[in-house]
Amino acid sequence: MPQRGFLAGAATYSHLGLTLALLVLAGFFLGYWLDGMIGTRPLIAIVGAFLGGTTGFINLVKTLNRLQREGEDEDGDDAGA
């Protein structure tokens, strides 16, 4: 299997960074909206941002582990040839 190009790798890692940032923002704005409904501003917005960040970080770690395993599998295939 051919190695991934530079742009493909850059797109993958850019996607991970944007996903993390968007999850933090989504959590914050959802919390901000709920704060407005309940009247607890800014408590739920802060909790939402932390939950979004935690979710994004878990996604980041899982994806990086999967990419590392895939890379090791490709390297292992070349050694047997």
C-alpha positions as CSV (number, residue, x, y, z in Angstrom):
1,M,0.0,0.0,0.0
2,P,1.5,3.4,-1.0
3,Q,2.4,5.9,1.8
4,R,0.0,8.7,2.4
5,G,1.0,12.0,0.9
6,F,1.9,15.1,2.8
7,L,-1.4,16.8,2.0
8,A,-3.5,13.7,3.1
9,G,-1.6,13.6,6.4
10,A,-2.0,17.4,6.9
11,A,-5.7,17.1,6.2
12,T,-6.1,14.3,8.8
13,Y,-4.4,16.2,11.5
14,S,-6.1,19.5,10.6
15,H,-9.4,17.7,10.9
16,L,-8.5,16.5,14.4
17,G,-7.6,20.0,15.5
18,L,-10.7,21.5,14.1
19,T,-12.9,18.8,15.6
20,L,-11.4,19.5,19.0
21,A,-12.0,23.2,18.7
22,L,-15.6,22.8,17.4
23,L,-16.5,20.4,20.2
24,V,-15.3,22.9,22.8
25,L,-17.3,25.7,21.1
26,A,-20.4,23.6,20.6
27,G,-20.3,22.7,24.3
28,F,-19.8,26.3,25.3
29,F,-22.6,27.7,23.2
30,L,-25.0,24.9,24.1
31,G,-24.3,25.6,27.7
32,Y,-24.6,29.3,27.1
33,W,-28.1,28.7,25.6
34,L,-29.1,26.5,28.5
35,D,-27.8,29.2,30.9
36,G,-30.1,31.7,29.3
37,M,-33.1,29.4,29.6
38,I,-32.3,28.5,33.3
39,G,-30.7,31.7,34.4
40,T,-27.4,30.2,35.7
41,R,-25.1,32.2,33.5
42,P,-22.1,31.3,33.1
43,L,-22.1,28.0,35.0
44,I,-23.4,25.6,32.4
45,A,-21.5,27.3,29.6
46,I,-18.2,26.6,31.4
47,V,-19.2,23.0,32.2
48,G,-20.2,22.6,28.5
49,A,-16.9,23.8,27.3
50,F,-15.1,21.4,29.6
51,L,-17.3,18.5,28.5
52,G,-16.7,19.4,24.8
53,G,-13.0,19.6,25.4
54,T,-13.0,16.3,27.2
55,T,-15.0,14.7,24.4
56,G,-12.7,16.2,21.8
57,F,-9.6,15.0,23.6
58,I,-10.9,11.5,23.9
59,N,-11.7,11.5,20.1
60,L,-8.2,12.9,19.4
61,V,-6.4,10.1,21.4
62,K,-8.6,7.3,19.9
63,T,-7.9,8.6,16.4
64,L,-4.2,9.0,16.9
65,N,-3.9,5.5,18.4
66,R,-5.8,4.1,15.4
67,L,-3.6,5.9,13.0
68,Q,-0.5,4.7,14.8
69,R,-1.7,1.1,14.6
70,E,-2.4,1.4,10.9
71,G,1.1,2.8,10.4
72,E,2.6,-0.1,12.3
73,D,0.6,-2.5,10.3
74,E,1.9,-1.0,7.0
75,D,5.5,-1.1,8.3
76,G,5.1,-4.7,9.4
77,D,3.8,-5.7,5.9
78,D,6.9,-4.3,4.2
79,A,9.3,-6.1,6.5
80,G,8.1,-9.5,5.3
81,A,8.6,-8.8,1.6
